[in-house]
Amino acid sequence: MDQIINLDSRQEAALQKVADRFVALHKGDTMKALKEMIVLNGHLQDQIDALKRRQNQ
């Protein structure tokens, strides 16, 4: 983990609401939701890295 993010109570509540919806999309299976989020974040990181490489060329 590169950095730790601190959220205020409003941000925490908003994040909790989104997380609850995401888990609900996976029929309450939190492990399945977590695994999908890890995969999605990996895809996003790959895209960010590719954009950075293009900018540095």
Sine and cosine of phi, psi and omega as CSV:
sin_phi,cos_phi,sin_psi,cos_psi,sin_omega,cos_omega
0.00,0.00,0.78,-0.62,-0.06,-1.00
-0.98,0.22,-0.61,0.79,-0.02,-1.00
-0.43,-0.90,0.37,-0.93,0.05,-1.00
-0.97,-0.22,0.74,-0.67,-0.02,-1.00
-0.98,-0.21,0.74,-0.67,0.08,-1.00
-0.96,-0.27,0.79,-0.62,-0.02,-1.00
-0.94,-0.33,0.56,-0.83,0.14,-0.99
-0.99,0.14,0.09,-1.00,-0.11,-0.99
-0.90,0.44,-0.56,0.83,0.03,-1.00
-0.92,0.39,-0.71,0.71,0.03,-1.00
-0.91,0.42,-0.64,0.77,0.02,-1.00
-0.88,0.47,-0.68,0.74,0.01,-1.00
-0.91,0.42,-0.66,0.75,0.02,-1.00
-0.91,0.42,-0.67,0.74,0.03,-1.00
-0.90,0.44,-0.66,0.75,0.02,-1.00
-0.88,0.47,-0.64,0.77,0.01,-1.00
-0.89,0.45,-0.70,0.71,0.03,-1.00
-0.91,0.42,-0.68,0.73,0.01,-1.00
-0.88,0.47,-0.67,0.74,0.03,-1.00
-0.88,0.48,-0.66,0.75,0.03,-1.00
-0.91,0.41,-0.65,0.76,-0.02,-1.00
-0.90,0.43,-0.68,0.73,0.04,-1.00
-0.91,0.41,-0.63,0.78,0.03,-1.00
-0.88,0.47,-0.59,0.81,0.05,-1.00
-0.88,0.48,-0.42,0.91,0.00,-1.00
-0.98,-0.21,0.43,0.90,0.07,-1.00
0.82,0.57,0.61,0.80,0.06,-1.00
0.99,0.14,0.02,1.00,-0.02,-1.00
-1.00,0.10,1.00,-0.09,-0.08,-1.00
-0.91,0.42,-0.58,0.81,-0.01,-1.00
-0.92,0.39,-0.67,0.75,0.04,-1.00
-0.89,0.45,-0.67,0.74,0.02,-1.00
-0.89,0.45,-0.69,0.73,0.01,-1.00
-0.89,0.47,-0.70,0.71,0.01,-1.00
-0.88,0.47,-0.68,0.73,0.02,-1.00
-0.91,0.42,-0.64,0.77,0.01,-1.00
-0.90,0.44,-0.62,0.78,0.04,-1.00
-0.89,0.46,-0.70,0.72,0.02,-1.00
-0.89,0.45,-0.72,0.69,0.01,-1.00
-0.87,0.49,-0.68,0.74,0.02,-1.00
-0.90,0.43,-0.59,0.80,0.05,-1.00
-0.89,0.46,-0.68,0.73,0.03,-1.00
-0.89,0.46,-0.68,0.73,0.02,-1.00
-0.89,0.45,-0.66,0.75,0.01,-1.00
-0.90,0.44,-0.63,0.78,0.05,-1.00
-0.87,0.50,-0.67,0.74,0.00,-1.00
-0.92,0.40,-0.66,0.75,0.04,-1.00
-0.89,0.46,-0.70,0.71,0.01,-1.00
-0.88,0.47,-0.66,0.75,0.02,-1.00
-0.90,0.44,-0.66,0.75,0.03,-1.00
-0.90,0.44,-0.65,0.76,0.03,-1.00
-0.90,0.44,-0.65,0.76,0.02,-1.00
-0.89,0.45,-0.67,0.74,0.02,-1.00
-0.89,0.45,-0.62,0.78,0.01,-1.00
-0.93,0.38,-0.52,0.86,-0.05,-1.00
-1.00,0.08,-0.05,1.00,-0.02,-1.00
-1.00,0.06,0.00,0.00,0.00,0.00
